[in-house]
Amino acid sequence: MIAIMSGNIKDLFTGGSARKLAEGETLFHAGDPVHVMFLVTGGKVGLIRHTRSGTPIVLQLAVAGQVLAEASAYSERYHCNAVATAPAELVAVGRARFLRRLGADPRASEHWAASLAHSVQSARIRAEIRTLRTVAERLDAWLGKERALPPRGQWQDLAHELGVTPEALYRELARRR
C-alpha cells in the first residue's frame, strides 16, 4: 500500500487516470454503480437531480480542487447525474483504492472529514435559500453569505444554485441596477 503523508486530499488521486469532458457531456447517471472517485482539476461538473416534474436541481457544482460526488465514496450507486457545465478535466481513481489511501493517512482523513462537513454546511445553506419565496429574497440570502455576484457568463449557474430560472434571475438583476 502506498503511504501518503502530506494529508492533502489531492494526493489520494495520485496515479489516477485523466479524463476530459466536453460541456454538456455526462460523466455518470443516477443508478450507475460507484467504482470510481473523481477529482475535478479544471472546469465545472454539476451533480444534477431531476424532480418528478422534470425540473433540474443542482446539488453540487464542483470546480478545480473539489471531489465530485464525495458521498459516493460510501455508496454502491450514484444518486444523481454528473454533467459538465463547462469543458472539464478530472482525475479518476478506484473507489476501493481511494478508501484504502484515506484510511492509511490520518491527516488526509481529517481533511476529508472537514471537506465533508463543509459540503453539509453548503447543502444546508442552499436548502435554506430555496425555502425563500421570491427571487429577490433568495439572491439577498446568497449574497449575504459574503459572496459577490459572479461574472455575467456564470449567472446561469447562479440561477440553478438559487433554484430559479435564468430569466427570473436576469429580471431581478436588471431591477437592481
C-alpha positions as CSV (number, residue, x, y, z in Angstrom):
1,M,0.0,0.0,0.0
2,I,1.2,3.5,-0.8
3,A,1.8,5.7,2.2
4,I,0.5,9.2,1.7
5,M,1.9,11.5,4.2
6,S,1.1,15.0,3.1
7,G,-2.5,14.9,4.2
8,N,-3.7,16.6,1.1
9,I,-6.9,15.1,-0.5
10,K,-5.4,15.7,-3.9
11,D,-2.7,13.1,-3.0
12,L,-5.4,10.5,-2.8
13,F,-5.7,10.8,-6.6
14,T,-2.0,10.3,-7.3
15,G,-1.6,7.9,-10.2
16,G,-5.2,8.2,-11.3
17,S,-6.3,8.4,-14.8
18,A,-7.0,11.7,-16.5
19,R,-10.4,12.3,-18.1
20,K,-11.8,15.2,-20.1
21,L,-15.4,16.1,-20.6
22,A,-16.9,18.5,-23.2
23,E,-19.6,20.9,-22.0
24,G,-22.9,19.1,-21.6
25,E,-21.2,15.6,-21.5
26,T,-22.4,13.2,-18.9
27,L,-19.9,11.5,-16.7
28,F,-22.3,9.2,-14.9
29,H,-26.0,8.7,-14.4
30,A,-28.2,8.2,-11.3
31,G,-28.3,4.5,-10.6
32,D,-24.9,3.7,-12.1
33,P,-22.6,1.6,-9.8
34,V,-19.9,3.6,-8.0
35,H,-16.5,2.2,-8.9
36,V,-14.5,5.4,-9.3
37,M,-14.0,8.7,-7.4
38,F,-13.3,11.9,-9.3
39,L,-11.3,15.0,-8.5
40,V,-12.1,18.0,-10.7
41,T,-8.8,19.6,-11.9
42,G,-10.4,22.1,-14.3
43,G,-13.7,23.4,-15.5
44,K,-17.0,22.6,-13.8
45,V,-19.1,19.5,-13.3
46,G,-22.6,19.6,-11.8
47,L,-24.4,17.0,-9.9
48,I,-28.0,17.2,-11.1
49,R,-31.1,15.5,-9.9
50,H,-34.4,16.0,-11.7
51,T,-37.7,16.4,-9.8
52,R,-40.8,14.5,-10.8
53,S,-41.9,17.4,-12.9
54,G,-38.5,17.3,-14.7
55,T,-37.0,20.4,-13.1
56,P,-33.3,20.1,-12.7
57,I,-31.8,20.7,-9.2
58,V,-28.0,21.3,-9.0
59,L,-26.8,19.6,-5.8
60,Q,-23.1,20.3,-6.4
61,L,-21.1,22.4,-8.8
62,A,-17.6,21.0,-8.5
63,V,-14.7,23.1,-9.6
64,A,-10.9,22.6,-9.7
65,G,-9.7,21.0,-6.5
66,Q,-13.0,19.6,-5.4
67,V,-14.0,15.9,-5.2
68,L,-17.1,15.3,-7.3
69,A,-20.0,13.4,-5.6
70,E,-18.0,13.0,-2.4
71,A,-20.7,11.0,-0.7
72,S,-20.4,8.3,-3.4
73,A,-17.3,7.1,-1.6
74,Y,-19.8,5.4,0.8
75,S,-22.5,4.4,-1.6
76,E,-23.0,1.5,-4.0
77,R,-24.7,3.7,-6.6
78,Y,-24.7,7.3,-7.7
79,H,-27.8,9.2,-6.7
80,C,-27.8,11.8,-9.4
81,N,-26.3,12.6,-12.8
82,A,-22.9,14.3,-13.3
83,V,-22.8,16.7,-16.3
84,A,-20.0,19.0,-17.3
85,T,-21.4,22.6,-17.2
86,A,-18.2,23.8,-18.9
87,P,-15.3,21.8,-20.5
88,A,-13.8,19.9,-17.6
89,E,-10.8,17.9,-16.6
90,L,-10.8,15.2,-13.9
91,V,-8.6,12.6,-12.3
92,A,-10.2,9.3,-11.6
93,V,-9.1,6.7,-9.0
94,G,-10.9,3.5,-8.0
95,R,-13.2,3.9,-5.0
96,A,-11.6,1.0,-3.1
97,R,-8.1,2.5,-3.7
98,F,-9.3,5.9,-2.6
99,L,-10.8,4.5,0.6
100,R,-7.6,2.5,1.4
101,R,-5.4,5.5,0.9
102,L,-7.8,7.6,3.0
103,G,-7.5,5.0,5.8
104,A,-3.7,5.0,5.6
105,D,-3.3,8.7,6.1
106,P,-4.8,10.3,9.3
107,R,-4.1,13.8,8.0
108,A,-5.9,13.2,4.7
109,S,-8.8,11.7,6.7
110,E,-9.0,14.9,8.8
111,H,-9.0,17.0,5.6
112,W,-11.6,14.7,4.1
113,A,-13.8,15.0,7.2
114,A,-13.5,18.8,7.1
115,S,-14.4,18.7,3.4
116,L,-17.5,16.6,4.0
117,A,-18.6,18.9,6.8
118,H,-18.2,21.9,4.5
119,S,-20.3,20.1,1.9
120,V,-23.0,19.5,4.5
121,Q,-22.9,23.2,5.5
122,S,-23.2,24.3,1.9
123,A,-26.1,22.0,1.3
124,R,-27.9,23.4,4.3
125,I,-27.4,26.9,3.1
126,R,-28.7,26.0,-0.4
127,A,-31.7,24.3,1.2
128,E,-32.4,27.4,3.4
129,I,-32.1,29.7,0.4
130,R,-34.5,27.6,-1.6
131,T,-37.2,27.9,1.1
132,L,-37.4,31.6,0.4
133,R,-40.3,32.7,-1.7
134,T,-39.0,35.3,-4.0
135,V,-36.0,35.6,-6.3
136,A,-35.0,38.8,-4.5
137,E,-35.0,37.0,-1.1
138,R,-33.0,34.1,-2.5
139,L,-30.5,36.4,-4.1
140,D,-30.1,38.5,-1.0
141,A,-29.6,35.4,1.2
142,W,-27.0,34.1,-1.3
143,L,-25.2,37.4,-1.4
144,G,-25.4,37.8,2.3
145,K,-23.0,34.8,2.8
146,E,-20.0,37.1,2.0
147,R,-20.3,36.4,-1.7
148,A,-20.1,38.7,-4.7
149,L,-22.1,38.4,-7.8
150,P,-20.3,36.1,-10.3
151,P,-19.3,37.4,-13.7
152,R,-22.1,37.7,-16.2
153,G,-21.2,34.4,-18.0
154,Q,-21.9,32.5,-14.8
155,W,-25.3,33.9,-14.0
156,Q,-27.0,30.7,-15.3
157,D,-25.0,28.6,-12.8
158,L,-26.2,31.0,-10.0
159,A,-29.8,30.7,-11.2
160,H,-29.6,26.9,-10.9
161,E,-28.0,27.2,-7.5
162,L,-30.8,29.5,-6.3
163,G,-33.4,27.2,-7.8
164,V,-34.8,29.9,-10.2
165,T,-34.9,30.2,-13.9
166,P,-32.1,32.2,-15.5
167,E,-34.7,34.6,-16.9
168,A,-36.1,35.3,-13.4
169,L,-32.6,36.0,-12.1
170,Y,-31.9,38.3,-15.1
171,R,-35.1,40.3,-14.4
172,E,-34.1,40.6,-10.7
173,L,-30.6,41.8,-11.6
174,A,-31.9,44.3,-14.1
175,R,-34.4,45.6,-11.5
176,R,-31.5,46.2,-9.1
177,R,-29.5,48.3,-11.5
